[in-house]
Amino acid sequence: MNKIVPSIYTLIFLFVISSCDEPAGPAGQAYDRTSMLEFTTKQTIIPLYEDMYEEAKRFDSTLQIFAISPSNEHIQKLRNQWRALAFSWQYVVMFDFGPAQMSDGSLFQNIGTFPVSAGKIESYITAKDTLFKNFDRDTRGIYSLEYLLFKDSNATIQTFIDQPFRIAYAQALSKNIVNRIETVLNQWQGSFSRTFIENDGAQAGSSISDLYNAFVYHYEVLKNYNLGLPIGKRAGQLTSEPMKVEGYYSGYSTALLKAKFEAIRNLWFGYARLSLLTSLSAKGFKEYLNSVENGPRLIIDTEEQWNLIGTVLQSIDANLPLQNMIMSKDPQLEQLYVEMTKHTRFIKSEMSSLLGISITFASSDGD
């Protein structure tokens, strides 16, 4: 019922003008948004999509080897490569606009949907259907591959041997991911990057607006669905639902949560990866805020809250699956959710107002 991405993305987070108050006036007109957009395009978006594309191709190549010779050695390599692919995905998922908006839904919807439907995946395998001519996005993508590879570590290889079409289905999933990432990357490397950089206004439909709304939207996904849904914080939930974490079958749920937080935070600072945080040339929302009245004050508040959230996350063992922490009612998760909820004020309400950028998606947060 609480299926993440397709239903929530389509029904709750539709990209329409929300009921939030319009921001006050054209703020930050003196700021060089073109320079920020160029930096973000060339130093963040394109390199991260390139990383994702390379990981997807490596996974696909490893899968072809496994298909020819299914063995313990090869499946371990395949699982390791899946992990690299899933972590690379955390850094590009927020750039789900422009080329990532496809005729049959967004990249996020088509390769990032979680939790998956095990029953429907098995039914498509039984029917030998790899056409993906349906809206069952919870049967394809990164987390469908996870289900096939990690569901039962002891029996996985034998299951693939006994059901040859299972490998064919995995290969179709993998090719679908590679092709979609390649399509998006090619457009960013081509003419779209110039279009994106030159569309440097702050109004709805501008590149800054697309970037900012994607940043806030995926922060809300992180708070509400990576964390809030499985711990039981969504409206109508009577209890926690640990199986709805991202990365359930692999056990990487906590590590993936941390990676997605880092990726979203880094976009605010203007860096592609944590290793680049010492760079003096970064251009992101922090620098943009510094150019507007009351921006420096908001920067202080925002950085303090980033640090508070980061401190809680650092105290959580990345190797301990999030679902295990939920089942043991670990109080750190409640603390994390509270701190993440507090942060919405700074990066959504106040930041939107100071920069004069409208929130162009409807959310269920009530702000």
C-alpha positions in Angstrom: 0.0 0.0 0.0 2.8 2.4 0.9 4.8 1.7 -2.3 7.7 4.1 -2.6 8.4 6.0 -5.8 5.7 5.2 -8.4 2.6 5.9 -6.3 4.1 8.4 -3.9 6.1 10.1 -6.6 3.1 10.3 -8.9 0.3 11.0 -6.4 2.0 13.0 -3.6 5.0 14.6 -5.1 3.6 15.7 -8.5 5.5 18.6 -9.9 2.7 21.2 -9.6 2.6 24.5 -7.9 2.1 23.7 -4.2 0.0 25.5 -1.7 3.0 26.9 0.1 3.3 30.7 0.2 5.0 32.3 -2.7 8.5 33.5 -1.9 9.0 37.2 -1.5 10.5 38.9 -4.5 13.4 38.4 -6.8 16.2 37.7 -4.4 19.9 37.3 -5.2 19.7 39.1 -8.6 23.4 40.0 -8.3 24.5 36.4 -7.9 26.2 34.7 -10.9 23.7 31.9 -11.3 25.2 31.0 -14.7 28.6 30.3 -13.1 26.9 28.1 -10.4 25.0 26.2 -13.1 28.1 25.6 -15.1 30.0 24.4 -12.1 27.2 22.1 -11.1 26.8 20.7 -14.6 30.5 20.1 -15.3 31.8 19.3 -11.9 28.9 17.5 -10.3 26.1 16.2 -12.5 28.0 15.0 -15.6 30.9 13.3 -13.5 28.4 11.6 -11.3 26.3 10.3 -14.2 29.6 9.1 -15.8 30.4 7.2 -12.6 26.9 5.7 -12.5 27.2 4.7 -16.2 30.6 3.0 -15.7 29.3 1.1 -12.6 26.2 0.0 -14.6 28.4 -1.3 -17.4 30.7 -3.1 -15.0 27.7 -4.8 -13.4 26.4 -5.8 -16.7 29.7 -7.3 -17.8 30.0 -9.2 -14.5 26.5 -10.5 -14.9 27.3 -11.8 -18.4 30.2 -13.8 -16.9 28.0 -15.2 -14.1 25.4 -16.2 -16.7 28.0 -18.3 -18.5 29.5 -19.7 -15.3 27.3 -19.4 -12.2 29.6 -20.0 -9.3 30.1 -18.8 -5.7 33.1 -16.7 -6.9 31.2 -15.0 -9.7 28.1 -14.3 -7.6 30.1 -12.7 -4.9 31.7 -10.4 -7.5 28.3 -9.7 -8.9 27.0 -8.8 -5.4 30.0 -6.5 -4.8 29.4 -4.8 -8.2 25.7 -4.4 -7.3 26.8 -2.6 -4.1 29.0 -0.2 -6.1 26.1 0.4 -8.5 23.6 1.1 -5.7 25.9 3.5 -4.0 26.7 5.4 -7.2 22.9 5.7 -7.7 22.6 7.6 -4.4 24.6 10.5 -5.9 22.6 10.9 -9.1 19.1 10.2 -8.0 18.4 13.8 -7.1 19.2 14.9 -10.7 15.9 13.5 -11.8 14.9 16.3 -14.2 15.6 17.4 -17.7 16.9 14.3 -19.6 15.9 12.1 -16.7 12.2 12.8 -17.4 11.4 10.2 -20.0 8.2 9.4 -21.9 7.4 6.5 -19.6 8.3 8.2 -16.3 11.4 9.5 -14.7 14.7 7.7 -14.2 14.0 7.6 -10.5 10.7 5.8 -11.1 12.1 3.4 -13.6 15.3 2.2 -12.0 15.1 3.4 -8.4 11.7 2.2 -7.2 11.7 0.5 -3.7 10.4 -1.6 -2.1 10.0 -4.1 -4.9 7.2 -6.6 -5.3 8.7 -10.0 -5.0 5.4 -11.6 -6.1 5.2 -9.6 -9.3 8.9 -10.2 -10.1 8.4 -13.9 -9.8 5.2 -13.8 -12.0 7.1 -12.0 -14.8 9.9 -14.6 -14.6 7.4 -17.4 -14.7 5.7 -15.8 -17.7 9.1 -15.2 -19.3 8.2 -11.5 -19.8 11.1 -9.1 -20.1 9.4 -6.5 -22.3 8.6 -4.1 -19.3 5.6 -2.9 -21.2 3.7 -2.1 -18.0 3.7 0.3 -15.1 5.0 -2.2 -12.5 8.1 -0.2 -11.8 8.5 -2.2 -8.6 9.6 -5.2 -10.8 12.5 -3.6 -12.6 15.5 -1.5 -11.7 18.3 -1.6 -9.2 16.3 -3.1 -6.3 14.7 -5.8 -8.5 18.3 -6.9 -9.2 19.0 -6.8 -5.5 16.1 -9.1 -4.8 17.3 -11.6 -7.3 20.9 -11.6 -6.0 20.4 -11.3 -2.3 17.1 -12.8 -1.4 18.5 -16.2 -0.3 22.3 -16.2 -0.2 22.5 -20.0 0.2 20.1 -20.9 -2.6 20.6 -18.1 -5.1 23.0 -19.9 -7.4 21.0 -23.1 -7.5 17.8 -21.1 -8.1 19.5 -19.5 -11.1 20.6 -22.9 -12.4 17.2 -24.4 -11.9 15.4 -21.5 -13.5 17.5 -20.3 -16.5 15.0 -17.6 -17.3 15.8 -16.0 -14.0 19.2 -15.0 -15.4 17.6 -13.8 -18.6 15.3 -11.5 -16.5 18.3 -10.2 -14.5 20.1 -9.5 -17.8 17.1 -7.6 -19.1 17.0 -5.5 -15.9 20.6 -4.8 -16.2 20.4 -3.7 -19.9 17.5 -1.5 -19.1 19.5 0.3 -16.4 22.5 0.7 -18.7 20.4 2.0 -21.6 18.5 4.5 -19.5 21.6 5.9 -17.8 23.4 6.1 -21.2 20.4 8.1 -22.6 20.5 10.6 -19.8 24.3 11.0 -19.8 24.4 11.5 -23.5 22.0 14.4 -23.3 23.9 16.0 -20.5 27.2 15.6 -22.4 25.4 17.0 -25.5 23.3 20.1 -26.1 21.2 19.9 -22.9 24.1 21.1 -20.7 24.3 24.4 -22.6 20.5 24.8 -22.4 20.6 24.1 -18.7 23.4 26.6 -18.0 21.9 29.4 -20.1 18.4 29.0 -18.4 19.7 31.0 -15.5 16.7 32.7 -14.1 15.0 31.9 -10.8 11.4 31.5 -11.9 9.5 28.3 -12.1 10.9 26.3 -15.0 14.4 27.8 -14.7 17.4 25.5 -14.1 18.0 26.9 -10.6 14.3 26.1 -9.8 14.7 22.6 -11.2 17.9 22.0 -9.2 16.5 23.5 -6.0 13.2 21.6 -6.2 15.0 18.3 -6.9 17.3 19.0 -3.9 14.3 19.6 -1.5 12.2 16.9 -3.0 14.8 14.2 -2.6 15.6 15.4 0.9 11.9 14.8 1.7 12.1 11.4 0.1 15.1 10.7 2.3 13.3 11.8 5.5 9.8 10.6 4.7 10.4 7.3 2.9 13.9 6.1 3.3 13.5 6.7 7.1 9.9 7.8 8.0 8.0 5.1 6.3 9.9 2.0 7.6 10.0 3.4 11.2 6.2 4.0 11.0 5.9 7.8 10.8 3.7 8.2 7.8 0.0 9.1 8.0 -2.2 6.0 8.5 0.6 3.8 9.7 -0.1 1.8 12.9 3.3 0.3 13.2 6.7 0.2 11.7 7.4 -1.5 8.4 11.0 -2.6 8.3 10.8 -4.4 5.0 10.3 -1.0 3.2 13.8 0.2 3.7 16.0 0.8 0.6 18.4 -2.0 0.3 16.4 -4.5 2.4 17.6 -7.8 0.8 21.3 -6.8 0.7 21.4 -5.5 4.2 23.0 -2.2 3.0 20.0 -0.1 4.0 21.8 2.0 6.7 24.9 2.6 4.5 22.7 3.6 1.6 20.8 6.0 3.8 24.1 7.6 4.9 25.3 7.9 1.3 22.1 9.6 0.1 22.3 12.1 3.0 25.9 12.9 2.1 24.9 13.4 -1.6 22.1 15.8 -0.8 24.1 17.7 1.7 27.0 18.0 -0.7 24.7 19.6 -3.3 23.9 22.3 -0.8 27.6 23.0 -0.3 28.3 22.6 -4.0 30.5 19.6 -4.1 30.1 16.3 -5.9 31.7 14.1 -3.2 32.9 14.4 0.4 36.5 14.1 -0.8 36.1 17.4 -2.6 34.9 19.4 0.5 38.3 21.2 0.7 37.9 22.7 -2.7 37.7 26.5 -2.7 36.0 26.7 -6.1 32.8 25.0 -5.2 29.6 26.8 -6.2 26.3 25.7 -4.6 23.4 26.9 -2.6 25.6 28.0 0.3 27.4 30.5 -1.9 24.1 31.6 -3.4 22.6 32.2 0.0 25.7 34.3 1.0 24.7 36.8 -1.7 21.2 37.7 -0.3 20.0 39.6 2.7 19.8 37.3 5.8 21.5 34.6 3.8 24.6 34.4 6.1 22.3 33.9 9.1 20.5 31.1 7.4 23.8 29.5 6.4 24.8 29.3 10.0 21.5 27.7 11.0 21.6 25.3 8.1 25.1 24.2 8.7 24.4 23.7 12.4 21.5 21.4 11.5 23.5 19.5 8.8 26.0 18.9 11.6 23.4 17.7 14.1 22.0 15.2 11.6 25.5 14.1 10.6 26.4 13.5 14.2 23.5 11.2 14.7 24.3 9.3 11.5 27.9 9.0 12.5 26.8 7.3 15.8 25.0 4.6 13.8 26.9 1.6 12.5 26.7 1.6 8.7 27.1 -2.2 8.8 24.0 -2.7 10.9 20.9 -3.0 8.6 18.4 -0.3 9.2 15.6 -2.9 9.4 17.3 -4.6 12.3 17.5 -1.2 14.2 13.8 -0.7 13.5 12.9 -4.1 14.9 14.9 -3.5 18.0 13.4 0.0 18.4 16.7 1.8 18.4 16.1 5.3 19.8 18.8 6.8 17.5 16.3 6.5 14.6 13.7 8.6 16.4 16.4 11.2 17.1 17.5 11.1 13.5 13.9 11.6 12.2 13.4 14.5 14.6 16.5 16.3 13.5 15.8 15.7 9.8 12.3 17.1 10.3 13.7 20.3 12.0 15.9 20.8 8.9 12.9 21.2 6.6 12.4 24.7 7.9 15.8 25.9 6.8 16.3 24.2 3.4 12.7 24.5 2.3 10.7 27.3 3.9 13.4 29.8 4.7 15.7 29.1 1.8 12.9 29.2 -0.7 11.8 32.6 0.6 15.3 34.2 0.7 16.3 33.0 -2.8 12.9 33.8 -4.3 12.5 30.3 -5.7 9.0 28.7 -5.6 8.4 25.2 -4.4 6.9 23.6 -7.5 6.0 20.2 -6.1 3.2 19.3 -3.7 4.3 17.6 -0.5 2.6 15.9 2.3 4.6 17.7 5.0 2.0 20.4 5.6 4.5 23.3 5.4 
